[in-house]
Amino acid sequence: DEKIIYGQLRKDIGAILRKLCEMKDVEIIEAHAMPDHIHMLVRIPPKTSVSSFMGFLKGHSAILIHERHANLKYNYGNRTFWSKGYYVSTVGLNQKTIQKYIREQEAEDRIKASISKREYMDPFKT
């Protein structure tokens, strides 16, 4: 898997996902972009099916991302931006736990970004 979600692309993806969620009255409770995937905790209205929302979000965001970052289409050919699958779970009493997990992913990502790739891959190598 390619790790391409960083810099301006990361900011644009965040803005695109926020706008698309807003269009469907979906509330983003917590979200974080990892280098190769996205974590999102959202509240979807009862009238909206999860599968239709995910199809809308992934399909429309891929189109908008490719429009703003044409180089991705050039660099990666006709491959889709998002993978086919996604993980969904309903959240009840464990919402706080999931929010904490997503926040900790962000902190972990910042720590990894501050360490050079060589140190991260083999910290004991001389």
SESEMI-396041 format. One line per 4 residues: number of its first residue (from 1); their letters; for each residue x, y, z of N, C-alpha, C, O, CB. Coordinates in Angstrom, 2 decimals, always signed. Each point is the difference from the previous one (the first is absolute). Last residue first. Glycine has a CB too. Layout:
<nodes>
NUM = A = X,Y,Z,X,Y,Z,X,Y,Z,X,Y,Z,X,Y,Z; ...
</nodes>
This chain:
<nodes>
126 = TKFP = +23.63,+1.00,+13.51,+1.06,+1.00,+0.17,+0.43,+0.59,-1.31,+0.88,+0.85,-0.04,-0.11,-2.04,+2.04; -5.59,-1.11,+0.12,+1.03,-0.09,-1.04,+1.02,+1.12,+0.18,-0.37,+1.14,+0.26,-1.30,-2.19,-1.85; -2.48,+0.31,+4.09,+1.25,-0.46,+0.61,+1.13,-0.13,-1.00,+1.12,-0.36,+0.36,-2.47,-0.84,+1.30; -3.34,+2.53,-2.64,+0.57,+0.96,+0.94,+1.36,-0.42,+0.58,+0.70,+0.83,+0.57,-3.01,-0.20,-0.03
122 = DMYE = -0.72,-1.52,-4.99,+0.98,-0.78,+0.75,+0.71,+0.91,+1.00,+1.08,+0.51,-0.30,-0.77,-2.10,-1.64; -4.13,+3.12,-0.57,+0.07,-1.36,-0.51,+0.96,-0.86,+0.81,-0.26,-1.19,+0.19,-0.29,+2.06,-2.45; +0.02,+3.78,+3.26,-1.27,-0.68,+0.23,+0.09,-1.47,-0.42,-0.54,-0.87,+0.68,-0.68,+3.04,-1.02; +4.85,+0.71,-0.48,-0.13,-0.27,+1.43,-1.25,-0.79,+0.29,-0.01,-0.90,+0.84,+1.24,+3.00,-0.34
118 = RKSI = -0.61,-0.73,-4.92,+1.02,-0.97,+0.37,-0.10,-0.36,+1.47,+0.05,-1.17,+0.37,+1.45,+2.07,-2.16; -4.31,+2.50,+0.07,-0.40,-1.32,-0.46,+1.01,-1.06,+0.42,-0.39,-1.10,+0.40,-0.78,+2.16,-2.34; +0.69,+3.28,+5.03,+0.41,-0.28,-1.38,-0.38,-1.43,-0.38,-0.14,-0.85,+0.87,+2.04,+2.51,-0.68; -4.74,+1.21,+3.30,+1.15,-0.91,+0.01,+0.38,-0.27,-1.46,-0.87,-0.22,-0.84,+0.17,-0.85,+3.06
114 = SAKI = -3.10,+3.65,-1.11,+1.14,+0.73,+0.54,+1.27,-0.85,+0.04,+1.09,+0.52,+0.26,-2.68,+0.84,+1.09; -2.69,-3.07,-2.77,+0.44,+1.02,-0.96,+1.24,+0.73,+0.48,+0.79,+0.49,-0.81,-3.15,-0.22,+0.07; +0.20,-3.42,+3.58,+0.67,-0.68,-1.11,+0.55,+1.01,-1.01,+1.09,-0.20,-0.54,-2.61,-1.77,+0.84; -1.07,+3.67,+3.20,+1.26,-0.54,+0.53,+0.79,-0.67,-1.12,+1.20,+0.24,-0.15,-2.26,-0.59,+2.43
110 = RDEA = -3.28,+1.85,-3.28,+0.93,+1.13,+0.17,+1.35,-0.47,+0.51,+1.04,+0.50,-0.44,-2.99,+1.01,+0.91; -1.48,-4.71,-0.83,+0.41,+0.44,-1.33,+1.00,+1.15,+0.10,+0.99,+0.03,-0.74,-3.22,-0.76,-0.19; +0.13,-0.75,+4.85,+0.98,-1.00,-0.45,+0.56,+0.38,-1.37,+1.20,-0.17,-0.25,-2.39,-1.61,+1.57; -2.32,+4.37,+0.39,+1.22,+0.23,+0.78,+1.11,-0.95,-0.45,+1.15,+0.41,-0.15,-2.54,+0.36,+2.11
106 = EQER = -2.83,-1.40,-3.89,+0.56,+1.27,-0.44,+1.30,+0.29,+0.73,+0.98,+0.42,-0.62,-3.29,+0.44,+0.12; -0.19,-4.57,+1.81,+0.61,-0.26,-1.30,+0.66,+1.26,-0.53,+1.07,-0.06,-0.60,-2.78,-1.71,+0.12; -0.83,+2.07,+4.40,+1.32,-0.57,+0.25,+0.70,-0.36,-1.30,+1.23,+0.06,-0.07,-2.05,-0.95,+2.25; -3.64,+2.46,-2.38,+0.91,+1.08,+0.44,+1.42,-0.53,+0.21,+0.97,+0.65,-0.36,-2.90,+0.53,+1.44
102 = IYKQ = -1.42,-4.31,-2.07,+0.29,+0.82,-1.17,+0.95,+1.13,+0.36,+0.92,+0.29,-0.76,-3.17,-0.85,-0.20; +0.74,-2.18,+4.49,+0.84,-0.77,-0.92,+0.40,+0.85,-1.21,+1.17,+0.01,-0.39,-2.30,-2.13,+1.14; -2.00,+3.91,+2.27,+1.35,-0.01,+0.59,+0.97,-0.74,-0.94,+1.12,+0.46,-0.21,-2.11,-0.39,+2.56; -3.57,-0.12,-3.48,+0.55,+1.35,-0.18,+1.44,+0.05,+0.51,+0.86,+0.58,-0.66,-3.17,+0.42,+0.88
98 = ITKQ = -0.01,-4.95,+0.58,+0.35,+0.12,-1.41,+0.57,+1.38,-0.30,+0.97,+0.12,-0.75,-2.77,-1.77,+0.16; +0.19,+0.85,+4.92,+1.17,-0.85,-0.25,+0.46,+0.13,-1.45,+1.20,+0.07,-0.26,-1.99,-1.67,+2.04; -3.21,+3.72,-0.50,+1.17,+0.70,+0.56,+1.28,-0.79,-0.25,+1.04,+0.58,-0.30,-2.51,+0.44,+2.07; -2.67,-3.02,-3.01,+0.35,+1.13,-0.87,+1.24,+0.72,+0.51,+0.87,+0.34,-0.80,-3.28,-0.08,+0.20
94 = NLGV = -0.18,-4.31,+2.32,+1.45,+0.07,-0.21,+0.41,+1.15,-0.93,+1.12,-0.02,-0.51,-1.04,-2.43,+0.87; -4.70,+1.25,+0.83,+0.71,+0.43,+1.21,+1.49,+0.16,-0.22,+0.66,+0.69,+0.78,-2.39,-1.84,+0.54; -0.46,+0.48,-5.57,-0.92,+0.35,+1.07,+0.80,+0.54,+1.16,+0.51,+1.12,-0.05,-2.17,-2.88,-0.67; +2.09,+0.60,-4.93,+0.64,+0.45,+1.23,-1.09,+0.34,+1.01,-0.94,+0.74,-0.31,+2.95,+0.14,-0.95
90 = TSVY = -1.10,-4.12,-3.49,-0.86,+0.94,+0.70,+0.64,+0.30,+1.35,+0.67,-0.84,+0.59,-2.75,-0.02,-1.77; +4.82,-0.39,-3.32,-0.53,-0.55,+1.24,-0.93,+1.03,+0.60,+0.25,+1.20,-0.09,+1.83,-2.62,+0.48; +1.14,+0.18,-5.15,-1.10,+0.73,+0.63,-0.40,-0.73,+1.26,-0.07,-1.23,+0.03,-0.74,+2.11,-2.25; +4.90,-0.54,-1.95,-0.43,-0.60,+1.25,-1.07,+0.87,+0.62,+0.16,+1.22,+0.09,+2.10,-2.28,+0.28
86 = YGKS = -0.63,+0.08,-5.75,+0.02,+0.94,+1.11,-0.48,-0.74,+1.24,-0.68,-1.02,-0.11,+0.28,+3.03,-1.42; +2.13,-2.91,-4.18,-0.62,-0.26,+1.29,+0.05,+1.15,+0.97,+0.63,+1.03,-0.24,-0.03,-3.34,-0.11; +1.38,+2.37,-4.16,-1.42,-0.35,-0.09,-0.68,-0.07,+1.36,-1.14,+0.42,+0.16,+1.65,-1.67,-2.25; +3.68,+4.59,+1.41,-0.21,-1.44,-0.16,-1.50,-0.29,+0.00,-0.79,+0.86,+0.39,+3.02,-1.37,+0.75
82 = WFTR = -0.44,+5.30,-2.89,-0.30,-0.75,+1.22,-0.08,-1.49,-0.30,-0.34,-0.39,-1.11,-0.90,+2.38,+2.05; +2.31,+0.81,-4.54,+0.73,+0.63,+1.10,-0.19,-0.78,+1.29,+0.96,-0.22,+0.74,-1.25,+2.46,-1.85; +0.29,-4.66,-3.76,-0.87,+0.85,+0.80,+0.79,+0.58,+1.17,+1.00,-0.57,+0.43,-3.02,-0.81,-1.08; +4.29,+0.15,-4.12,-0.39,-0.60,+1.28,-0.90,+0.96,+0.76,+0.14,+1.22,-0.11,+2.01,-2.54,+0.20
78 = NGYN = +0.11,+1.94,-4.48,-1.45,-0.05,+0.16,-0.45,-0.67,+1.30,-1.18,-0.27,+0.18,+1.02,+0.21,-2.64; +5.03,+2.34,+2.23,-0.80,-0.56,-1.09,-1.48,+0.02,+0.31,-0.50,+0.93,+0.63,+2.42,-2.36,-1.23; +1.89,+3.30,+3.19,-0.55,-1.29,+0.40,-0.92,-0.61,-1.04,-0.66,-1.01,+0.28,+0.84,+1.77,+2.05; +2.20,+3.53,-2.88,+0.94,-0.86,+0.72,-0.53,-1.41,+0.25,+0.76,-0.96,-0.02,+0.12,+3.00,+1.09
74 = YKLN = -3.65,+1.28,-3.18,+1.18,-0.24,-0.83,+0.94,-1.00,+0.67,+0.49,-0.93,-0.64,-0.70,+3.27,-0.31; -3.50,-0.89,+3.35,-0.48,-0.81,-1.11,+1.17,-0.37,-0.91,+0.09,-1.12,-0.50,-2.37,+2.24,+0.61; +3.19,+1.85,+3.33,-0.28,-1.32,+0.56,-0.46,-0.95,-1.10,+0.42,-1.16,-0.05,-1.03,+2.20,+2.25; +1.35,+3.59,-3.12,+1.23,-0.81,+0.01,-0.24,-1.39,+0.57,+0.71,-0.94,-0.36,+0.62,+3.03,+0.59
70 = AHRE = -4.66,+1.40,-0.17,+0.05,-0.76,-1.25,+1.23,-0.91,-0.06,-0.03,-1.04,-0.66,-1.20,+2.89,-0.49; -1.57,+0.70,+4.87,+1.37,-0.55,-0.02,+0.13,-0.93,-1.21,+0.08,-1.22,+0.14,+0.12,+1.38,+2.41; -4.29,+2.10,-1.75,+0.92,+0.96,+0.63,+1.45,-0.45,-0.08,+0.91,+0.83,+0.05,-2.74,-0.17,+1.48; -1.64,-3.46,-3.26,-0.13,+1.30,-0.67,+1.03,+0.99,+0.54,+0.59,+0.76,-0.76,-3.03,-1.19,+0.40
66 = HILI = +2.08,-3.82,+2.41,+0.68,-0.08,-1.30,-0.11,+1.31,-0.78,+0.91,+0.35,-0.75,-1.37,-2.80,+0.70; -1.85,+2.16,+4.13,+1.45,-0.09,+0.27,+0.76,-0.04,-1.32,+1.01,+0.70,-0.16,-1.44,-1.92,+2.34; -4.27,+1.05,-2.39,+0.48,+1.34,+0.38,+1.51,+0.01,+0.27,+0.68,+0.96,-0.35,-2.93,-0.49,+1.32; +0.18,-4.63,-1.93,-0.11,+0.89,-1.16,+0.58,+1.37,+0.32,+0.79,+0.54,-0.77,-2.86,-1.78,+0.00
62 = ASHG = +1.77,-1.84,+4.29,+1.03,-0.42,-0.96,-0.01,+0.91,-1.23,+1.06,+0.40,-0.50,-1.27,-2.78,+1.30; -3.17,+2.96,+2.45,+1.29,+0.53,+0.46,+1.12,-0.39,-0.97,+0.89,+0.81,-0.24,-1.68,-0.94,+2.63; -3.58,-1.53,-3.21,+0.11,+1.44,-0.25,+1.34,+0.56,+0.45,+0.57,+0.87,-0.67,-3.04,-0.69,+0.92; +1.65,-4.81,+0.59,-0.09,+0.31,-1.43,+0.21,+1.47,-0.30,+0.82,+0.36,-0.84,-2.37,-2.26,+0.60
58 = KLFG = +1.40,+0.37,+4.78,+1.19,-0.48,-0.68,-0.01,+0.37,-1.49,+1.02,+0.42,-0.54,-0.89,-2.30,+2.18; -3.95,+3.07,+0.97,+1.21,+0.63,+0.54,+1.25,-0.41,-0.77,+0.79,+0.84,-0.41,-1.87,-0.77,+2.67; -3.12,-2.12,-3.36,+0.00,+1.43,-0.32,+1.33,+0.64,+0.41,+0.63,+0.70,-0.79,-3.14,-0.62,+1.07; +1.82,-4.51,+1.02,+0.15,+0.08,-1.46,+0.09,+1.44,-0.47,+0.84,+0.35,-0.83,-2.10,-2.50,+0.61
54 = MFSS = +0.30,+1.41,+4.74,+1.41,-0.32,-0.30,+0.26,+0.03,-1.50,+1.05,+0.46,-0.44,-0.94,-1.87,+2.52; -4.57,+2.06,-0.63,+0.85,+1.12,+0.40,+1.46,-0.28,-0.35,+0.68,+0.88,-0.53,-2.29,-0.33,+2.39; -1.50,-3.97,-2.58,-0.20,+1.09,-0.97,+0.86,+1.20,+0.35,+0.53,+0.67,-0.89,-2.88,-1.46,+0.47; +2.46,-2.90,+3.39,+0.61,-0.34,-1.29,-0.20,+1.11,-1.04,+0.91,+0.29,-0.77,-1.29,-2.71,+1.28
50 = VSTK = -1.65,+2.86,+3.79,+1.46,+0.08,+0.09,+0.63,-0.26,-1.36,+0.91,+0.72,-0.41,-0.99,-1.46,+2.82; -4.85,+2.83,-2.15,+0.65,-1.30,+0.23,+1.51,+0.20,+0.00,+0.53,+0.86,-0.70,-2.47,-2.10,-0.38; -2.01,+4.86,+2.48,+1.09,-0.30,-0.94,+0.60,-1.36,+0.31,+0.38,-0.27,+1.15,+0.11,+2.73,-1.41; -3.92,-0.30,+2.92,-0.57,-0.17,-1.34,+1.04,-0.41,-1.04,-0.36,-0.40,-1.11,-1.35,+2.11,+1.70
46 = PPIR = +2.85,-0.61,+4.04,-0.69,-1.30,-0.12,-0.56,-0.26,-1.40,-0.11,-1.16,-0.41,-0.45,+1.34,+2.81; +4.96,+2.96,-1.73,-1.44,+0.08,+0.29,-0.69,-1.35,-0.23,+0.40,-0.75,-0.88,-0.38,+3.19,+0.23; +5.12,-2.08,+2.15,-0.77,-0.02,-1.24,-1.48,+0.06,+0.35,-0.45,-0.73,+0.88,+2.25,-0.61,-2.08; +3.21,+2.51,+3.49,-1.40,-0.25,+0.36,-0.81,+0.16,-1.29,-0.12,+1.10,-0.54,+0.42,-0.27,+2.97
42 = VLMH = +5.21,-2.20,-1.51,-1.04,+0.89,-0.51,-1.37,-0.40,+0.54,-0.23,-1.14,+0.42,+1.59,+1.51,-2.50; +4.36,-1.02,+2.17,-1.14,-0.35,+0.84,-1.08,+1.00,-0.38,+0.15,+1.20,+0.22,+1.27,-2.16,+1.73; +3.36,-0.82,-4.51,-1.08,+0.95,+0.22,-1.05,-0.61,+0.92,-0.40,-1.16,-0.16,+0.80,+2.19,-2.11; +4.94,-1.61,-0.15,-0.87,-0.42,+1.10,-1.07,+1.07,+0.15,+0.31,+1.18,+0.09,+1.56,-2.46,+1.11
38 = IHDP = +1.51,-0.25,-5.57,-0.70,+1.01,+0.81,-0.78,-0.69,+1.10,-0.64,-1.03,-0.23,+0.48,+2.58,-1.76; +4.95,-2.69,-1.22,-1.43,-0.23,+0.20,-0.57,+1.08,+0.92,+0.74,+0.83,+0.53,-0.42,-3.31,-0.85; +4.38,+2.18,-0.93,-0.59,-0.81,-1.06,-1.47,-0.35,+0.21,-0.55,-0.83,-0.73,+2.80,-0.09,+0.38; +0.51,+3.83,+3.31,+0.70,+0.11,-1.29,-0.65,-0.79,-1.14,+0.18,+0.35,-1.17,+1.89,-0.03,+2.47
34 = MAHA = -5.35,+1.40,+2.44,+1.26,-0.72,+0.15,+0.70,+0.08,-1.37,-0.62,+0.42,-0.97,-0.31,-2.01,+2.80; -3.06,+4.73,+0.46,+0.59,-0.58,-1.21,+1.34,-0.63,+0.35,+0.91,+0.69,+0.46,-2.07,+1.01,-1.92; -3.52,-0.65,+4.50,+1.44,+0.19,-0.15,+0.47,-0.71,-1.27,-0.39,-1.13,-0.27,+0.69,+1.31,+2.78; -5.03,+1.42,+0.85,+0.59,-0.48,-1.25,+1.50,+0.26,+0.01,+0.48,+0.95,+0.63,-2.63,-0.54,-1.87
30 = EIIE = -3.09,-0.09,+4.10,+1.46,-0.08,+0.12,+0.53,-0.52,-1.32,-0.63,-0.85,-0.63,+0.55,+0.45,+3.16; -4.40,+1.69,-2.29,+0.27,+0.12,+1.43,+1.50,+0.03,+0.24,+0.49,+0.78,+0.82,-2.65,-1.97,-0.29; -1.27,+2.45,-4.74,+1.31,-0.60,+0.28,+0.29,+0.25,+1.47,+0.17,+1.15,+0.41,+0.68,-0.81,-2.82; -5.74,-0.64,-0.26,+0.87,+0.72,+0.94,+1.31,-0.76,+0.18,-0.01,-1.19,+0.32,-2.01,+2.14,+0.87
26 = VDKM = -1.87,-0.49,-5.27,+0.78,-0.95,+0.80,+0.96,+0.80,+0.86,+0.75,+0.84,-0.50,-0.95,-2.67,-1.26; -3.06,+3.21,-1.88,-0.35,+0.18,+1.42,+0.65,-1.04,+0.90,-0.60,-0.46,+0.97,-1.57,+1.44,-1.70; +2.98,-0.23,-4.07,-0.89,-1.11,+0.37,-0.46,+0.08,+1.47,-0.55,-0.96,+0.53,+1.71,-0.45,-2.24; +1.84,+4.67,-0.20,-1.04,-0.13,-1.02,-1.03,-1.07,+0.36,-1.16,+0.10,-0.38,+2.81,+0.64,-1.33
22 = ECLK = +2.26,-0.19,+4.39,-0.95,+1.10,+0.20,-1.18,-0.12,-0.97,-1.15,+0.21,+0.38,+3.04,+1.28,+0.42; +1.73,-4.38,-1.38,-0.78,-0.38,+1.18,-1.08,+1.04,+0.28,-1.14,-0.35,+0.30,+3.14,-0.85,+0.66; +1.05,+2.19,-4.36,-0.90,-1.09,-0.41,-0.86,-0.47,+1.17,-1.18,-0.29,-0.19,+2.85,-0.41,-1.55; +1.64,+3.96,+2.62,-1.04,+0.55,-0.87,-1.00,-1.08,-0.40,-1.20,+0.23,+0.03,+2.83,+1.48,-0.88
18 = RLIA = +2.19,-3.02,+3.35,-0.89,+0.84,+0.81,-1.17,+0.52,-0.83,-1.15,-0.04,+0.45,+3.10,+0.71,+0.99; +1.43,-3.06,-3.67,-0.82,-0.89,+0.82,-0.97,+0.80,+0.88,-1.15,-0.40,+0.17,+3.01,-1.29,-0.17; +1.24,+4.15,-2.59,-0.95,-0.71,-0.87,-0.92,-0.89,+0.83,-1.22,+0.01,-0.20,+2.90,+0.02,-1.67; +1.87,+2.15,+4.08,-1.01,+0.98,-0.43,-1.08,-0.68,-0.85,-1.19,+0.29,+0.15,+2.92,+1.54,-0.09
14 = GIDK = +1.97,-4.47,+1.24,-0.80,+0.39,+1.17,-1.12,+0.95,-0.38,-1.14,-0.17,+0.44,+3.15,-0.13,+0.98; +1.10,-0.85,-4.73,-0.87,-1.14,+0.30,-0.89,+0.34,+1.19,-1.20,-0.30,-0.01,+2.94,-1.31,-0.89; +1.54,+4.75,-0.22,-1.09,-0.02,-0.98,-0.96,-1.16,+0.27,-1.22,+0.17,-0.11,+2.76,+0.88,-1.57; +2.36,-0.73,+4.32,-0.90,+1.12,+0.29,-1.20,-0.02,-0.94,-1.14,+0.20,+0.44,+3.08,+1.16,+0.37
10 = RLQG = +1.44,-4.51,-1.64,-0.67,-0.31,+1.27,-1.01,+1.09,+0.36,-1.13,-0.29,+0.40,+3.18,-0.96,+0.38; +0.75,+1.97,-4.47,-0.99,-1.03,-0.31,-0.81,-0.34,+1.25,-1.22,-0.13,-0.06,+2.71,-0.80,-1.75; +2.21,+3.84,+2.23,-1.18,+0.65,-0.57,-1.09,-1.01,-0.32,-1.19,+0.30,+0.17,+2.67,+1.48,-1.11; +1.93,-3.99,+4.05,+0.12,+1.35,-0.56,-1.31,+0.57,-0.49,-1.04,-0.14,+0.64,+3.33,-0.43,-1.26
6 = YIIK = -2.29,-4.67,+0.85,+0.78,+0.94,+0.80,-0.04,+1.37,-0.68,-0.43,+0.11,-1.15,+1.93,-1.97,+2.01; -2.73,-3.42,-1.99,-0.87,+1.02,+0.60,+0.82,+0.87,+0.95,+0.13,-0.31,+1.18,-2.15,-1.22,-1.38; +3.55,-2.45,-2.37,-0.01,+1.25,-0.76,-0.79,+1.12,+0.66,+0.01,+1.12,-0.50,+0.24,-2.48,-1.51; +1.91,-3.86,+2.09,-0.27,+0.95,+1.07,+0.06,+1.40,-0.60,+1.07,+0.62,-0.06,-0.11,-2.17,+1.86
2 = ED = -2.02,-3.73,-3.79,+0.73,+1.26,-0.11,-0.42,+0.93,+1.13,-1.16,+0.02,+0.41,+1.32,-0.27,-2.91; -0.10,-5.35,+2.26,-0.83,+1.20,+0.00,+0.87,+1.25,+0.00,+1.01,+0.08,+0.70,-2.82,-1.33,+0.51
</nodes>
